[in-house]
Amino acid sequence: MGTHTYTGKCPRCFNENLLISEETREPIFSCECLDCGFVRFTTDDRMSLEELNEIRRENDLDILKELPEWKQGVD
């Protein structure tokens, strides 16, 4: 996996010392502010069946009776 790193403006202190890292093969994002200490990291989680079905309804997709099994990722 490659990492793209750059700087930006912190959403909390508005200074330009926010170090931002993004992975090129997965939707992974992190940032750390060197001025105020703000951090943000992506995390893996899963919606409940109810949450998923609400979004599916809003997008005109069929309702699920159960959450599908997660498949193991391939490197």
N, C-alpha and C positions, 0 to 999 in steps of 0.2 A: 504494500500500500504506500502511495506517495502522500506526502503532507505538504499543503500549501499554507505558508505562514505570512501574515502581513499585520500592519497596525491600523488602528481605527480610533474613533471617538467613543469614550465610555458613556453608556446610557445613564449612569448615575452621577458622575462628577464632571462629565463633558470635556475632560482633558483628552489629549491625543495619545496617551500611553497605554492603549488597550492592545494587548498581543492576542491575535486571533489565529487559530489553527483549524484547518479543514482537511479531512481525508479525501482523497480523490476517488477511491473505489467504494466507499460506504458513506452514508449520511451521518458522519460524526463531526461534531463541531465543539470547540472549546475556546474560551477567552478568559484572560486575566488582566485586570487593570493594575498597572504598576504604581498608580497614584493613590487610589482609594481602597484597593483590595477586592473589588467586585470580581466574582467568578461566575461562569456559566458553562455547563457541560451538558451534552446530550446524554440521555439515559434510555435504556430499553425498558419498555413497560407494555402492558396489554390492556386494551379496552375490555370492559365487561360485555357480555352478550347484549345487554340492554343498550349500552352506549353505541356499540357497533351497529345494531339494528336501527337505531334512531338515525344515524348517519346514512345507512343504506336506504332507509325510507326517503330521506331528503334528496337522495340521488337516484330515485326510482329503480332501486335494485331489490331483488327478492329478499325476504326476511329469512334469517337463519334460525334453525331450531337449537343448534349448539355451536360453540366455537370450534372451528376446524383445528385439527392438530397442526402444530408448528413443525415445519420440516427443518432438518439439520442443514445449516449452511455449508457450502462447498468453497474451499479456498482455491 
